[in-house]
């Protein structure tokens, strides 16, 4: 733009016209802007402030851009350094004379040099970063260059190699075709990766072999063979502490690489290598003791201890740092001032000693426990022996009394000897003898471990009804009220023993209650049933509540056959213990007592079918009306005559015989099949009543049969049960025999 508003070269009139026009325009602009002239300064200030803020933001942006540029420069430098370090690392591992590879903590191959697996070309071309260690092992195991031991498959080798990989540090030799050898050294890195170094030790192995071959003359070969066949590892050192010889077992036990073993190797250097995998264990078993033991070993090997080159042997122990391997070491000086070092694997012995120590502790505990048991058993036996002496004396006394009475009754003058009164009294005395013998047999059975119990599902109602019929007359004769509550429950118990238990408890309750009554009730207790017998007797004081369960012990009165022998509660106590039924006693002196027996409920329905005894009672009819024919076989002529008289008195015809041959001949002669059979178990000439029953069944079929025997053993019961037979014990209860006969029907063959 020119410095003047109008070109001076124009004509004057033109200049004036243009100046006039400019003046008019300026005036109009001034007039137009006169309304906002007051804001001009404020807008100017705002513009100045905005300009300052823009300048500050621009400066900050420029600084940020500068920092970013510097960071990019630093990053580029770091990348260049990393790349340089990578190239240096690659160059370094390539410069390593051994094969080298690194696997990450996820067992994936990260990098390797050109010498890694160079001896196995068929493996080399398959290696690449990202290869998993398991795949690497699989490839190597199938390499054509791998020399597998006899009997070892590639899969076996791969399994063993994988197991070695789990160790923190492992060194082993790998045999290749063409008598080539690789030493594999595997180490766990700080970040849990794995570094593998492959060293070609072919020359070393061959050299070692050649050196051994040169050194071995006839005597040397014998010594070498001897050393190599020893279970101990042996290394020999000369006077200067240099290695002069070793056997394979020593290298195997010491877990040292083959490169470490070389003639002339120093003993201290070998010890350092050994202690990479082992630690010297002291007698104290702590770190301080181990350190002291290691120091003593170093002093002995180096001849720097208090007595240099001392001739005394030195023993030590090595424990592997990673495995449960224990070596027993022994160092012995040689005449030439050298020494021999031997290692023995004592892992099994140490384990055996530990197990033996544990076994000894267990045996001591068991012996102590057994001693306590024997001491308790001896005390019980002594108490039992004293009790048995009292028991036998009391039993003899109670047996002699009724026998003496019966003898006196039967020794009366001829006119009165067979009077009804004397016969009844003699019979009553003999019944007392029978009761005593039966009670003694019960106690004997319960004290004999071989006598088992026969558990079955029993209808408790039948048992209670039978007891009610037996004891109601006795209670009425004493003016007592006997109440036995009915029950429809089935319990799991032995029928004979449970009947004896309740029979003795009810009998005692009636005997000791002079007024009032006796109540027998049942209370459910979960899956069990508690049978309670209440009486209104004199009660039992707490100090006597254990005494009453001893044999021939009755409180406040002497034991006698007429009022009870004092055996009932002893039988109850033993029977409950044998059956596992809880026996409880609650008593209030001068008020009465409650004896309770808890028995398990059976799975049988509580409202099951009626018992066989109820069906049998409905079918009873007079024996005289039945006209039964019974076969009786017993070798005891006196007992046979007594049974014949008893049965014929009931209207039963009896065919009696003393043995099997006579019985068979009698049936054949009469051509008549008996309705029932009563057969003794033990017959003359070793004959067995059960065998006779089997023979009779084969000829005539099944017949109601009872085996008669004084043998109450479990074996006889089991034999009878297998043949479907019932055992009737001697002395024979006439009520039981009468009930059996009443349930027998006439044979349809007759």
Secondary structure, DSSP 8 states (H G I E B T S, - for coil): --SSSS-TTS-HHHHHHHHHHHHHHHHHHHHHGGGGGGGHHHHHHHHHHHHHHHHHHHHHHHHHHHHHHHHHHHHHHHHHHHHHHHHHHHHHHHHSSSEEEEE-TTSBEEEE-TTTTTT-HHHHTT--TT-BHHHHHHHHHT-TTB---TT--HHHHHHHHHHHHTSSEEEEEEEETTTEEEEEEEEE-TTS-EEEEEEE-HHHHHHHHHHHHHH--HHHHHHHHHHHT-SSEEEEE-TTSBEEEE-HHHHHHHT--GGG--TT-BHHHHHHHHHHHEEE--SS-SHHHHHHHHHHHHHHHHT-SSSTT--S-EEEEEEESSSS-EEEEEEEE-TTS-EEEEEEE-HHHHHHHHHHHHHHHHHHHHHHHHHHHHHHHHHHHHHHHHHHHHHHHHHHHHHHHHHHHHHHHHTS-HHHHT-HHHHHHHHHHHHHHHHHHHHHHHHHHHH-TT----EEEEEHHHHHHHHHHHHHHHHHHTT-EEEE-----EEEEEHHHHHHHHHHHHHHHHHH-SSSEEEEEEEEETTEEEEEEE--S----GGGTTGGGSTT--TTS--BTTTB-S-HHHHHHHHHHHHT-EEEEEEETTTEEEEEEEEEB-SS-TT----HHHHHHHT---HHHHT-EEEEE-S-HHHHHHHHHHHHHTT-EEEEESSHHHHHHHHHHHT---SEEEEESB-GGG-BHHHHHHHHHHHH---EEEEEES---HHHHHHHHHTT-EEEESS--HHHHHHHHHT----TT-
